[in-house]
C-alpha cells in the first residue's frame, strides 16, 4: 500500500558509481573537497545553489551564535546519556537533539513562519507592515499568546546575540522584508502588551536567514546543526571530566517526593 504521492522517484542531491561521487552536480573529490568550506557545502547540499558571499558570512555567523548554550536541558540529557552508555556517542547526541520543539531549538522555525505569515498578509491586504503587526499583536494579546522571537529570561535588556546578528546584516546590506517586519513587531509590542520586549536570538536568526535566501522549510535545521557541534564538545568533555551522574544526583536531591 502506498501512502502519499510517489509519482516522482528522483533525488537531486547525490549519486555515485565505481569511480566517482557526484553531489549537486559536482564531483566530490575534484570539485568540492579542498575547494569548499563546510558552510558553503551545507548551503549547496541544502539548496542546490552555491552560497553568495553574504549567505556564507551570515550562515556562519548564525551557526556560531547558537552552537553553545551551557548546561541547558538538551546538554544535560546528552551528558547523562553518555554517562549511562559511554560507548554510544551517537545516542548521546541524538538524546540532546530529540527535545527540539517549540521551546528549545524549534522557536527559530516558529518565528520564521510567524514573520513570513505577517508579510504575506500585509501584501495580500495591501497594508503596511506596521499595520499588520499592530493588528496581529492586538489579537495575540487578547488571546494571551506569546510573541515568538521576543523576550528573554536572562537578557531582559536585549539579547546581545540578536543585536550582533542584526548589526551584521545591516553592515552587509542584507536587510530585507523579514527584518523590517521584525522591527515593525518590536515597535508595536509596547502598545499591544503594555511593555517592551527585546528581540531574542530566535527572532533575529529567521529574519536574517530568510532575508539571505535560506529556505523557510529548513529553518529548524540551523539550530539543529549548530547545537550538534556544541553537544559533541560537551560529550568530548564528559568523556574526560564526567558530570553526568553528578547532575543526575543533584536532580534527585532537588525534587521532593509528595506521595502522589
C-alpha positions in Angstrom: 0.0 0.0 0.0 1.4 3.4 -1.0 0.9 6.3 1.4 1.2 9.8 -0.1 2.1 10.9 -3.5 5.0 8.9 -5.0 5.0 9.8 -8.7 8.5 11.3 -8.9 11.1 8.7 -7.7 14.1 11.0 -8.0 16.7 12.8 -5.9 18.8 15.8 -7.0 21.2 15.6 -4.1 23.8 12.8 -4.9 24.7 9.8 -6.9 27.8 7.6 -7.2 29.4 4.9 -9.4 32.5 2.8 -9.1 34.7 5.7 -10.0 33.1 8.9 -8.7 30.7 10.5 -6.2 28.6 13.4 -7.5 26.8 15.9 -5.2 24.5 18.5 -6.6 26.1 18.1 -10.0 29.7 18.5 -8.7 32.4 15.8 -8.3 33.0 15.4 -4.6 36.8 14.7 -4.8 37.8 17.0 -7.7 35.4 20.0 -7.2 34.4 20.1 -3.6 36.9 18.5 -1.2 39.7 21.1 -0.8 37.8 23.7 -2.7 34.8 24.5 -0.5 34.3 25.1 3.2 31.7 23.3 5.2 29.2 26.2 5.3 29.3 26.6 1.5 28.9 22.8 1.2 25.9 22.8 3.6 24.3 25.5 1.6 24.9 23.7 -1.7 23.8 20.4 -0.3 20.6 22.0 1.0 19.6 24.3 -1.8 21.5 23.1 -4.9 23.0 26.6 -5.3 26.3 28.0 -4.3 26.1 30.5 -1.5 26.8 34.1 -2.2 29.4 35.9 0.0 26.6 37.3 2.2 24.9 34.0 2.5 28.1 32.2 3.6 29.0 35.0 6.0 25.6 35.2 7.7 25.1 31.4 7.9 28.5 31.2 9.6 27.6 34.0 12.0 24.2 32.4 12.9 25.7 28.9 13.5 28.4 30.4 15.7 25.9 32.4 17.7 23.9 29.4 19.0 26.3 26.5 19.0 26.9 26.7 22.7 24.2 27.3 25.4 25.8 25.9 28.6 24.2 23.2 30.7 20.7 23.5 29.2 18.3 20.5 29.2 19.5 19.2 25.9 23.1 19.2 27.0 22.2 17.6 30.3 20.2 14.8 28.5 23.2 14.2 26.2 25.8 14.1 29.0 23.6 11.8 31.2 23.1 9.5 28.3 26.8 9.2 27.6 27.4 8.6 31.3 25.0 5.7 31.2 26.2 4.4 27.7 29.8 5.7 27.2 30.1 3.6 24.0 27.2 5.4 22.3 28.3 8.9 21.3 25.7 8.9 18.6 22.9 8.0 21.0 24.0 10.8 23.4 24.0 13.3 20.5 20.5 12.1 19.5 19.3 12.4 23.1 20.3 16.0 23.1 18.5 16.7 19.8 15.3 14.8 20.4 13.8 17.6 22.5 13.9 20.1 19.6 10.5 21.7 19.9 8.6 24.9 20.3 10.5 26.0 23.5 14.0 24.8 22.8 15.6 24.9 19.2 12.2 24.9 17.4 11.4 28.5 18.3 13.5 29.7 15.3 11.2 28.0 12.9 8.1 29.2 14.7 9.3 32.8 14.5 10.2 32.4 10.8 6.8 31.2 9.9 5.2 34.0 12.0 7.2 36.6 10.1 6.5 35.1 6.7 2.8 34.9 7.5 2.6 38.5 8.5 4.5 39.6 5.4 2.1 37.6 3.2 -0.9 39.0 5.0 0.3 42.6 4.6 1.0 42.1 0.9 -2.3 40.4 0.3 -4.3 43.1 2.0 -2.2 45.9 0.8 -1.5 47.3 4.2 1.8 48.4 5.8 4.0 46.1 7.9 3.3 48.4 10.9 -0.5 47.9 10.5 -0.2 44.2 10.0 2.0 43.9 13.1 -0.3 46.1 15.2 -3.4 44.2 14.3 -1.9 40.7 14.9 -0.3 41.7 18.2 -3.5 43.1 19.5 -5.3 39.8 18.7 -2.4 37.8 20.3 -2.5 39.9 23.4 -6.3 39.4 23.7 -5.8 35.7 23.4 -2.8 35.8 25.8 -0.5 34.3 23.2 3.3 34.7 23.3 5.1 36.6 20.5 7.7 34.3 19.0 11.2 35.7 18.8 10.8 38.2 21.6 11.7 38.3 25.3 14.5 36.5 27.2 14.6 35.4 30.8 18.3 36.4 31.3 18.9 39.2 28.7 15.9 41.4 29.6 17.7 44.5 28.4 18.3 42.9 25.0 19.8 39.7 23.6 23.4 40.6 22.6 23.4 37.8 20.0 20.4 39.1 18.3 21.7 42.6 18.3 25.0 41.5 16.7 23.4 39.4 14.0 21.1 42.2 13.0 24.0 44.6 13.1 26.0 42.3 10.7 23.0 42.1 8.3 22.8 45.9 8.2 26.5 46.3 7.7 26.4 43.9 4.7 23.3 45.5 3.1 21.4 42.3 3.7 18.3 43.7 5.4 15.0 42.7 3.7 11.3 42.3 4.4 11.7 39.8 7.3 14.0 42.1 9.2 11.7 45.0 8.5 8.7 43.0 9.8 10.7 42.0 12.9 11.3 45.7 13.6 7.6 46.5 13.0 6.7 43.9 15.6 9.3 45.3 18.0 7.7 48.8 17.6 4.2 47.5 18.0 4.8 45.4 21.1 4.6 48.2 23.8 1.2 49.3 22.5 -0.2 45.8 22.4 1.3 44.3 25.6 1.8 47.4 27.7 5.6 46.8 27.9 8.5 46.3 25.6 10.2 43.0 24.8 13.6 42.6 23.3 14.3 40.7 20.1 15.9 37.4 21.1 18.3 35.3 19.0 15.4 33.1 17.8 13.8 36.2 16.3 17.0 37.5 14.7 18.1 34.2 13.2 15.0 33.6 11.0 14.8 37.3 9.9 18.4 37.3 8.9 18.4 33.9 7.3 15.2 34.3 5.3 16.3 37.7 4.0 19.5 36.0 2.9 17.5 33.4 0.9 17.6 30.5 3.3 14.6 28.2 2.8 11.8 28.5 5.3 11.2 24.8 5.4 14.8 24.1 6.6 15.0 26.8 9.3 14.8 24.3 12.2 18.0 22.8 10.6 20.0 25.8 11.6 19.8 25.3 15.4 20.0 21.5 15.0 23.2 21.8 13.1 24.7 24.4 15.4 23.7 22.6 18.6 25.1 19.3 17.3 28.6 21.0 17.3 28.0 22.1 20.9 26.8 18.7 22.0 29.8 17.0 20.6 32.0 19.4 22.6 30.2 18.7 25.8 30.3 14.9 25.2 34.0 15.1 24.5 34.4 16.8 27.8 32.1 14.3 29.5 34.4 11.5 28.4 37.3 13.0 30.3 35.7 15.1 33.0 32.3 13.4 33.7 29.5 15.3 35.4 26.5 13.3 34.0 25.9 11.2 37.2 26.6 14.3 39.3 23.8 16.2 37.5 21.5 13.2 37.9 22.3 13.1 41.7 21.6 16.8 42.1 18.3 16.4 40.2 17.2 13.7 42.6 18.2 15.8 45.6 16.2 18.8 44.3 12.9 17.0 43.8 10.8 16.2 46.9 8.5 13.1 46.9 5.0 14.1 47.8 3.3 10.7 47.6 1.1 11.4 44.6 
